[in-house]
Amino acid sequence: MVSIVQDENTVDVEIVKREFKDEDIKFLVIANDAKLWEVVSFVPLLSSVYSTRENEITFYAHAKGVSRKGGHWFDELTNEFVMASVKCWRNYMYQYCLSDMGNIDSVLKQYACCGCFRYLGPSDLIKNWFFASSFFWFNNEKLFSKLNWPHVQQYAYGVEGYLGKKFELNESYCVLGNDYSNQKQYGQYQSQRGHNDLYCLSEKEWQDFIKEDRLKLML
């Protein structure tokens, strides 16, 4: 299931559909809301995969890096630098969420959810733990058995903070970059929030970040 949001600034929906080249995909087309970001389509997407079977799991991701138009603290950086970092971030999340399905399946038999770059929280925008950038898996039975599963905070970071509102930290598992904000500082820029931001890593710094994270798992 793929949601496509539309407004006067977005690419025509048929152009987006053609990029997927898969007749089995179902599309949800919905009006964009610049203030709500992914929240606007999140509950309809969840509803489309609703199931309380304990052996079913669901992956969620979004089109990261397609909406940057300025107005952010890192505008001092070149757009090319930021987008290169975003692409590395996105690609690593897809890699570690989707490349070892045996591991994901095993993890979700024990945990309610898993994902990348778990922030132990709170942050200035999200008051609970979360997976930074919202690439995550969840166990359908563990989520949809909760009566409040359709409740999502109605602000831009509602999806990012969603799982942390439904599950305790010890019910989550991180496949890459656990407690990433407390890892060694990388990058030539530092965010105003007081920690190195994932938008600001060069390709080499991303490689070092991943290498250090993998080494920690081996200790």
C-alpha positions in Angstrom: 0.0 0.0 0.0 1.4 3.4 -1.0 0.0 6.8 -0.1 0.5 9.7 -2.5 -0.3 13.2 -1.2 -1.2 15.9 -3.7 -1.3 19.7 -3.8 -0.3 22.4 -6.2 3.4 21.8 -5.5 3.5 18.0 -6.0 4.2 15.9 -9.0 1.2 14.5 -10.8 -0.1 11.4 -9.2 0.1 9.3 -12.4 3.8 10.1 -12.8 4.4 8.9 -9.2 2.4 5.7 -9.9 4.5 4.9 -13.0 7.7 4.9 -10.9 6.6 1.8 -9.0 6.0 -0.4 -12.1 4.0 -3.0 -10.1 0.4 -3.8 -10.8 -0.1 -5.3 -7.3 0.4 -2.1 -5.5 -2.6 -0.3 -4.1 -2.5 3.5 -4.0 -4.1 5.9 -1.6 -4.3 9.4 -3.0 -5.0 12.1 -0.4 -4.7 15.9 -0.1 -1.4 17.1 1.2 -1.2 18.9 4.5 2.0 20.8 4.9 1.5 21.0 8.7 0.9 17.4 9.3 3.4 15.7 7.0 3.0 11.9 7.1 0.3 12.1 9.7 -2.4 12.9 7.1 -2.2 9.5 5.6 -1.0 7.4 8.5 -4.2 6.1 10.0 -5.7 5.2 6.5 -2.5 3.2 5.8 -2.7 1.4 9.2 -6.3 0.6 8.5 -5.4 -1.0 5.2 -3.2 -3.6 7.0 -5.3 -4.1 10.1 -5.0 -7.6 11.5 -4.6 -9.1 14.9 -2.9 -12.3 13.7 0.2 -12.8 15.7 2.3 -14.0 12.8 1.7 -10.8 10.7 4.2 -7.9 10.6 4.1 -4.6 8.8 6.9 -2.3 7.5 6.4 1.5 7.3 8.6 4.0 5.5 8.2 7.3 3.7 9.7 9.2 0.8 12.4 10.8 2.8 14.0 14.0 1.5 11.4 15.1 -1.0 10.1 18.2 0.7 13.1 20.3 1.6 12.5 23.9 0.6 14.3 25.9 3.2 13.3 27.3 6.5 15.4 24.9 8.5 18.4 25.4 10.8 20.7 23.8 8.3 20.0 26.1 5.4 23.6 27.3 5.7 24.6 24.0 4.2 24.4 23.5 0.4 21.3 21.6 -0.8 23.6 19.1 -2.5 25.4 18.4 0.8 22.1 17.9 2.7 20.5 15.8 0.0 23.6 13.5 -0.2 23.4 12.9 3.5 19.7 12.3 3.4 20.1 9.7 0.6 22.8 7.9 2.7 20.5 8.0 5.7 17.5 6.7 3.7 19.5 3.9 2.0 21.0 2.6 5.2 17.5 2.5 6.8 16.2 0.5 3.9 19.2 -1.8 4.0 19.0 -2.7 7.6 15.2 -2.9 7.7 14.8 -5.0 4.6 18.0 -7.0 3.9 17.6 -9.7 6.6 14.0 -10.7 6.9 14.9 -13.7 9.0 16.3 -11.5 11.6 13.3 -9.1 11.5 10.9 -11.9 11.8 12.8 -13.3 14.8 13.0 -9.9 16.5 9.3 -9.3 16.1 8.4 -12.5 17.8 10.0 -11.1 20.9 9.5 -7.4 20.5 6.5 -5.3 19.5 8.4 -3.2 17.0 11.9 -2.5 15.6 13.5 0.1 13.4 16.6 2.3 12.9 18.2 5.2 14.8 16.3 4.8 18.1 16.3 8.0 20.1 15.8 7.2 23.7 14.0 10.5 24.3 12.7 12.9 25.1 13.7 15.5 22.5 12.5 19.0 22.1 9.8 17.9 19.6 9.0 14.3 20.7 8.5 13.6 24.4 9.0 9.8 24.3 11.4 7.4 22.6 11.2 7.2 18.8 12.9 5.9 15.6 14.3 9.0 14.0 12.8 9.4 10.5 10.1 6.7 10.9 11.4 3.7 9.2 10.1 0.8 11.3 8.4 -2.6 11.6 5.7 -3.6 14.0 3.9 -6.8 15.1 0.3 -6.4 13.9 -1.2 -8.3 16.9 0.7 -6.3 19.4 -0.3 -3.0 17.9 -3.8 -3.6 16.7 -4.9 -5.3 20.0 -4.5 -1.8 21.6 -7.8 0.1 21.6 -5.9 3.4 21.0 -4.0 2.3 17.9 -5.9 4.9 15.7 -4.8 7.8 17.9 -2.0 9.8 16.4 -0.8 13.1 17.7 -1.9 15.8 15.2 1.3 17.6 14.4 4.2 17.1 12.0 6.1 14.6 14.2 3.0 12.5 15.1 4.1 9.5 13.1 7.7 9.7 14.3 6.5 9.6 17.9 3.7 7.1 17.3 5.3 3.8 18.4 6.7 5.4 21.6 3.2 6.4 22.6 2.0 2.8 22.1 4.9 0.7 23.5 7.4 1.0 26.3 11.1 1.3 25.3 11.8 -2.3 26.3 9.2 -3.5 23.8 11.2 -2.0 21.0 14.4 -3.2 19.3 16.9 -1.1 17.2 18.6 -2.7 14.2 20.9 0.2 13.5 22.0 3.3 15.4 20.7 2.7 18.9 20.7 5.9 21.0 22.4 7.5 18.1 22.5 11.0 19.6 24.9 9.8 22.3 27.4 8.3 19.9 30.7 9.9 18.9 30.1 13.3 17.3 30.6 13.2 13.5 30.2 15.9 10.9 31.4 19.4 10.4 28.1 20.9 11.6 26.2 20.5 14.8 22.5 21.0 15.2 21.0 23.7 17.4 19.5 20.9 19.5 22.8 20.0 21.0 23.7 16.8 19.1 25.1 15.9 15.8 22.3 15.7 13.3 21.9 13.0 10.7 21.3 15.5 7.9 24.9 16.7 8.3 27.1 13.8 7.6 29.3 13.3 4.6 29.4 10.0 2.8 32.7 9.0 4.6 31.3 10.1 8.0 28.2 7.9 7.3 30.5 4.9 6.6 32.4 5.5 9.8 29.1 5.9 11.7 27.8 2.5 10.4 31.1 0.8 11.0 31.2 2.0 14.7 27.6 0.9 15.2 28.3 -2.6 13.8 31.4 -2.9 16.0 29.4 -2.1 19.1 27.1 -5.0 18.4 30.1 -7.4 18.3 31.4 -6.3 21.7 
